[in-house]
Amino acid sequence: MRGSNIKDARVGISSALVSGITWGIDTVLLGIILAKSPFIDTEKAIIFAPFVSTFLHDAFSAIWMTLFQIIRGDFSNVLKALRTRSGLFIVLGALLGGPVGMTCYTLSVKYLGPAYAASITSIYPAAGAFFAFLFLKEKLEKRVWMGITLSVIGVIVIGYTSAGNISMKAGFLIGLICALGTVLGWGLESVICAYGMKDDVTAEQALNIRQITSAIFYGVIILPLIGGHDVTLSVFSNISILYLAITALVGTTSYLFYYSAINIIGAARSTALNITYAMWAILIQIVFLKQPVTFQFVLGSLIILSGTILVAGNPKTMLNLKVQE
């Protein structure tokens, strides 16, 4: 964590919040794509849809990040970073966050729906904070723990707004297990990547390594193992490939801000602010998909807002930026 003053903290906090907003958009878009052709055309497509969509999502994200790094003239440093000890930690974090975390997340979106999946998986900061405390020796004040707790409570309240009787639907247990797998994968990823970025790897380089690692692992190991290449090819002849490319661009933006925040303000605080993606995902569904607004949504939003303020810093310090916490 390199943030050392109020200006750095403000940049880090803003980055973490933007990552939450864009990931909320990414979540809703993924849910829409998975409910359309060609992912629902055949029984095989329905089964493999989460794996294929996640592969294409991360593959396009890797392309976007590589183009970004080439334009910046930094891609050669990405290749150099891959051969360092820090780079290897990023690769390990990528495997936990991509093939493990993202696959589980897409499966949870498929079986639970965007709103409920976002609500459950947003508990991952608790795991991230614990691992950061355990492995990175990050000191967390009582205020931060209180903020994390409030944030988790808030997204759970919002989740019940959209969940309804979802527990009675087929596949709920699968979706729940996958959501918990996401919590573990993303919690560990944030801590491992934070450790990898301690020295000579920038947030942009780390993200580029992350997405390339995930895409290669999917394309070379996961898809051949499950026999999903034919479903993948069918997507390329459908308009969904364009939607996935756009969604991946939104997701890449979220990742970029998220990794930058981890590098500036640390894993625990970044993940706690990032979980507002659950609130944004449901808000987007209300505004654009005409889902009704409920008292529980308003209450959950206020709880999340209170939690993120506590996590971001001392409220008095945030109101008076001349005072450094």
C-alpha positions as CSV (number, residue, x, y, z in Angstrom):
1,M,0.0,0.0,0.0
2,R,1.6,3.2,-1.2
3,G,-1.0,5.8,-0.1
4,S,0.6,8.2,2.5
5,N,-1.5,11.4,2.5
6,I,-5.0,12.7,2.2
7,K,-4.6,13.3,-1.6
8,D,-3.6,9.6,-2.1
9,A,-6.4,8.4,0.1
10,R,-9.0,10.4,-1.8
11,V,-7.8,9.0,-5.1
12,G,-7.8,5.5,-3.7
13,I,-11.3,5.8,-2.3
14,S,-12.7,7.3,-5.5
15,S,-11.1,4.5,-7.5
16,A,-12.6,1.8,-5.3
17,L,-16.1,3.4,-5.5
18,V,-15.8,3.6,-9.3
19,S,-14.8,0.0,-9.5
20,G,-18.0,-0.8,-7.6
21,I,-20.2,1.1,-9.9
22,T,-18.7,-0.4,-13.1
23,W,-18.8,-3.9,-11.7
24,G,-22.5,-3.4,-10.9
25,I,-23.0,-2.6,-14.6
26,D,-20.9,-5.6,-15.6
27,T,-23.0,-7.9,-13.4
28,V,-26.3,-6.7,-14.9
29,L,-25.0,-7.0,-18.4
30,L,-23.8,-10.6,-17.8
31,G,-27.1,-11.6,-16.4
32,I,-28.9,-10.2,-19.5
33,I,-26.4,-12.0,-21.9
34,L,-26.7,-15.3,-20.1
35,A,-30.5,-15.2,-20.6
36,K,-30.3,-14.8,-24.4
37,S,-29.3,-16.8,-27.4
38,P,-27.0,-18.7,-28.0
39,F,-26.6,-19.5,-24.3
40,I,-30.1,-20.9,-24.0
41,D,-30.4,-22.6,-27.4
42,T,-29.4,-26.1,-26.3
43,E,-29.1,-28.1,-23.1
44,K,-25.3,-28.1,-23.6
45,A,-25.2,-24.4,-24.2
46,I,-27.2,-23.8,-21.0
47,I,-24.8,-26.0,-19.0
48,F,-21.6,-24.5,-20.4
49,A,-22.8,-20.9,-20.7
50,P,-21.1,-19.7,-17.4
51,F,-17.8,-21.2,-18.4
52,V,-17.9,-19.9,-22.0
53,S,-19.1,-16.4,-21.1
54,T,-16.5,-16.1,-18.4
55,F,-13.7,-17.2,-20.8
56,L,-14.8,-14.7,-23.4
57,H,-15.3,-12.0,-20.8
58,D,-11.7,-12.4,-19.5
59,A,-10.2,-13.0,-23.0
60,F,-11.7,-9.7,-24.2
61,S,-10.6,-8.0,-21.0
62,A,-7.1,-9.3,-21.6
63,I,-7.2,-7.8,-25.1
64,W,-8.5,-4.5,-23.9
65,M,-5.7,-4.3,-21.2
66,T,-3.0,-5.4,-23.7
67,L,-4.0,-2.7,-26.1
68,F,-4.1,-0.2,-23.3
69,Q,-0.6,-1.2,-22.2
70,I,0.8,-1.2,-25.8
71,I,-0.5,2.4,-26.3
72,R,1.1,3.4,-23.1
73,G,4.4,1.7,-24.2
74,D,4.3,-0.4,-21.0
75,F,3.5,-3.9,-22.4
76,S,7.2,-4.9,-22.4
77,N,7.3,-4.3,-18.7
78,V,4.3,-6.6,-18.3
79,L,6.3,-9.4,-19.9
80,K,9.3,-8.6,-17.7
81,A,7.0,-8.6,-14.6
82,L,5.8,-12.1,-15.5
83,R,9.3,-13.4,-14.9
84,T,9.6,-11.8,-11.4
85,R,8.6,-13.2,-8.0
86,S,6.0,-10.4,-7.7
87,G,4.6,-11.4,-11.1
88,L,4.2,-15.0,-10.0
89,F,2.1,-13.9,-7.0
90,I,-0.1,-11.9,-9.4
91,V,-0.5,-15.1,-11.5
92,L,-1.5,-17.0,-8.4
93,G,-4.0,-14.3,-7.5
94,A,-5.3,-14.4,-11.1
95,L,-6.0,-18.1,-10.9
96,L,-8.0,-17.6,-7.7
97,G,-9.8,-14.5,-9.0
98,G,-10.5,-15.6,-12.5
99,P,-10.9,-19.4,-13.1
100,V,-12.1,-19.8,-9.5
101,G,-13.8,-16.6,-8.4
102,M,-15.2,-15.4,-11.8
103,T,-16.4,-18.8,-12.8
104,C,-18.2,-19.2,-9.5
105,Y,-19.6,-15.6,-9.9
106,T,-21.0,-16.3,-13.3
107,L,-22.6,-19.5,-12.1
108,S,-24.1,-17.7,-9.2
109,V,-25.5,-15.0,-11.5
110,K,-27.0,-17.8,-13.7
111,Y,-28.6,-19.7,-10.8
112,L,-29.5,-16.8,-8.4
113,G,-29.8,-13.8,-10.7
114,P,-27.7,-10.6,-10.7
115,A,-29.2,-9.0,-7.6
116,Y,-29.0,-11.9,-5.3
117,A,-25.6,-13.1,-6.6
118,A,-24.2,-9.6,-6.1
119,S,-25.6,-9.4,-2.6
120,I,-24.1,-12.7,-1.4
121,T,-20.7,-12.3,-3.1
122,S,-20.3,-8.8,-1.7
123,I,-19.5,-10.5,1.6
124,Y,-16.0,-11.2,0.2
125,P,-14.4,-8.1,1.9
126,A,-14.8,-9.8,5.2
127,A,-12.7,-12.6,3.9
128,G,-10.3,-10.2,2.2
129,A,-9.9,-8.1,5.4
130,F,-9.2,-11.2,7.5
131,F,-6.6,-12.5,5.0
132,A,-5.1,-9.0,4.8
133,F,-4.8,-8.9,8.6
134,L,-3.4,-12.4,8.7
135,F,-0.9,-12.3,5.9
136,L,-0.2,-8.6,5.1
137,K,-0.3,-7.5,8.8
138,E,-2.7,-4.7,7.9
139,K,-3.9,-3.0,11.1
140,L,-7.7,-2.6,11.0
141,E,-9.2,-0.2,13.5
142,K,-12.6,-0.9,15.1
143,R,-14.1,1.8,12.9
144,V,-13.0,-0.1,9.8
145,W,-14.4,-3.4,11.1
146,M,-17.6,-1.7,12.0
147,G,-17.8,-0.2,8.5
148,I,-17.2,-3.6,6.8
149,T,-19.9,-5.2,9.0
150,L,-22.4,-2.4,8.2
151,S,-21.6,-2.8,4.4
152,V,-22.2,-6.5,4.6
153,I,-25.5,-6.1,6.5
154,G,-26.6,-3.5,4.0
155,V,-26.1,-5.7,0.9
156,I,-27.8,-8.5,2.7
157,V,-30.8,-6.3,3.3
158,I,-30.9,-5.3,-0.3
159,G,-30.5,-8.9,-1.4
160,Y,-33.7,-9.9,0.4
161,T,-35.4,-7.2,-1.6
162,S,-34.7,-8.9,-4.9
163,A,-34.5,-12.5,-3.6
164,G,-38.1,-13.0,-2.8
165,N,-38.8,-16.8,-2.8
166,I,-35.6,-17.6,-4.7
167,S,-34.6,-20.2,-2.1
168,M,-37.5,-22.3,-3.5
169,K,-36.1,-22.3,-7.0
170,A,-34.1,-25.2,-8.5
171,G,-30.4,-24.6,-8.4
172,F,-30.4,-22.3,-5.4
173,L,-28.0,-24.6,-3.5
174,I,-25.6,-24.7,-6.5
175,G,-25.8,-20.9,-6.8
176,L,-25.2,-20.4,-3.1
177,I,-22.1,-22.7,-3.1
178,C,-20.7,-20.9,-6.2
179,A,-21.3,-17.5,-4.5
180,L,-19.4,-18.7,-1.5
181,G,-16.6,-19.9,-3.8
182,T,-16.5,-16.4,-5.2
183,V,-16.1,-14.9,-1.7
184,L,-13.1,-17.1,-1.1
185,G,-11.5,-16.6,-4.5
186,W,-11.9,-12.8,-4.6
187,G,-10.9,-12.4,-0.9
188,L,-7.7,-14.3,-1.5
189,E,-7.0,-12.6,-4.8
190,S,-7.1,-9.1,-3.4
191,V,-4.6,-10.0,-0.7
192,I,-2.2,-11.9,-2.9
193,C,-2.2,-9.3,-5.6
194,A,-1.7,-6.5,-3.0
195,Y,1.4,-8.5,-1.9
196,G,2.6,-8.8,-5.5
197,M,2.2,-5.1,-6.1
198,K,4.2,-4.1,-3.0
199,D,7.5,-3.7,-4.9
200,D,8.0,-3.5,-8.7
201,V,4.6,-4.3,-10.3
202,T,2.1,-1.5,-11.1
203,A,-1.6,-1.9,-10.8
204,E,-2.0,-1.8,-14.6
205,Q,0.7,-4.4,-15.2
206,A,-0.9,-6.6,-12.5
207,L,-4.3,-6.4,-14.1
208,N,-2.8,-7.3,-17.5
209,I,-1.1,-10.3,-16.1
210,R,-4.3,-11.3,-14.3
211,Q,-6.5,-11.2,-17.4
212,I,-4.0,-12.9,-19.6
213,T,-3.4,-15.7,-17.1
214,S,-7.2,-16.2,-16.6
215,A,-7.9,-16.3,-20.4
216,I,-5.1,-18.7,-21.1
217,F,-6.1,-21.0,-18.3
218,Y,-9.7,-21.1,-19.5
219,G,-8.8,-21.6,-23.2
220,V,-6.1,-24.2,-22.7
221,I,-7.3,-26.1,-19.7
222,I,-10.9,-25.5,-18.6
223,L,-12.7,-25.4,-22.0
224,P,-10.9,-28.5,-23.5
225,L,-11.6,-30.3,-20.2
226,I,-15.3,-29.7,-20.3
227,G,-15.6,-29.9,-24.2
228,G,-16.9,-26.4,-24.5
229,H,-15.1,-25.1,-27.6
230,D,-18.1,-25.8,-29.9
231,V,-20.4,-23.6,-27.7
232,T,-17.7,-21.0,-27.7
233,L,-17.5,-21.0,-31.6
234,S,-21.3,-20.6,-31.7
235,V,-21.1,-17.4,-29.8
236,F,-18.8,-15.9,-32.5
237,S,-21.6,-16.2,-35.0
238,N,-24.1,-14.4,-32.7
239,I,-24.5,-10.7,-31.7
240,S,-23.8,-11.8,-28.2
241,I,-20.1,-11.7,-29.0
242,L,-20.3,-7.9,-29.4
243,Y,-22.2,-7.6,-26.1
244,L,-19.6,-9.7,-24.3
245,A,-16.8,-7.5,-25.7
246,I,-18.6,-4.4,-24.5
247,T,-19.3,-6.0,-21.1
248,A,-15.6,-7.0,-20.8
249,L,-14.6,-3.4,-21.5
250,V,-16.8,-2.3,-18.6
251,G,-15.4,-5.1,-16.4
252,T,-11.9,-4.1,-17.4
253,T,-12.6,-0.5,-16.3
254,S,-13.8,-1.9,-12.9
255,Y,-10.7,-4.1,-12.5
256,L,-8.4,-1.3,-13.4
257,F,-9.8,1.0,-10.7
258,Y,-10.0,-1.8,-8.2
259,Y,-6.3,-2.8,-8.6
260,S,-5.3,0.8,-8.5
261,A,-7.2,1.2,-5.2
262,I,-5.6,-1.9,-3.7
263,N,-2.2,-0.4,-4.6
264,I,-3.0,2.9,-3.0
265,I,-5.2,2.3,0.1
266,G,-4.7,-1.5,0.7
267,A,-6.7,-4.7,0.1
268,A,-9.1,-4.5,3.1
269,R,-10.3,-0.9,2.5
270,S,-10.5,-1.4,-1.3
271,T,-12.6,-4.5,-1.1
272,A,-14.9,-3.0,1.5
273,L,-15.6,0.0,-0.8
274,N,-15.9,-2.2,-3.9
275,I,-18.8,-4.1,-2.5
276,T,-21.1,-1.3,-3.3
277,Y,-21.4,-3.0,-6.7
278,A,-24.4,-4.9,-5.2
279,M,-26.2,-1.7,-4.5
280,W,-25.4,-0.3,-8.0
281,A,-26.4,-3.6,-9.7
282,I,-29.9,-3.5,-8.1
283,L,-30.2,0.3,-8.7
284,I,-29.5,-0.2,-12.4
285,Q,-32.1,-3.0,-12.5
286,I,-34.6,-0.6,-10.9
287,V,-33.9,2.3,-13.2
288,F,-33.4,0.5,-16.5
289,L,-35.3,-2.8,-16.1
290,K,-38.1,-1.2,-14.1
291,Q,-37.8,-3.3,-11.0
292,P,-39.9,-1.7,-8.1
293,V,-38.2,0.4,-5.4
294,T,-38.9,-1.0,-1.9
295,F,-38.3,0.3,1.7
296,Q,-35.7,-2.5,2.1
297,F,-33.7,-1.2,-0.8
298,V,-33.6,2.3,0.6
299,L,-32.7,1.0,4.0
300,G,-30.0,-1.2,2.7
301,S,-28.5,1.6,0.6
302,L,-28.3,3.9,3.6
303,I,-26.6,1.1,5.6
304,I,-24.1,0.6,2.8
305,L,-23.4,4.3,2.6
306,S,-22.8,4.5,6.3
307,G,-20.5,1.5,6.2
308,T,-18.5,2.8,3.2
309,I,-18.0,6.2,5.0
310,L,-16.6,4.4,8.1
311,V,-14.4,2.2,6.0
312,A,-13.1,5.0,3.9
313,G,-11.9,7.0,6.9
314,N,-12.8,9.0,9.9
315,P,-15.9,11.0,9.0
316,K,-14.4,14.1,10.6
317,T,-11.2,13.7,8.5
318,M,-13.2,13.2,5.3
319,L,-15.1,16.4,6.0
320,N,-12.0,18.3,6.8
321,L,-9.3,17.1,4.4
322,K,-6.7,19.3,6.0
323,V,-6.5,16.8,8.9
324,Q,-4.7,13.6,8.0
325,E,-5.9,10.4,9.7
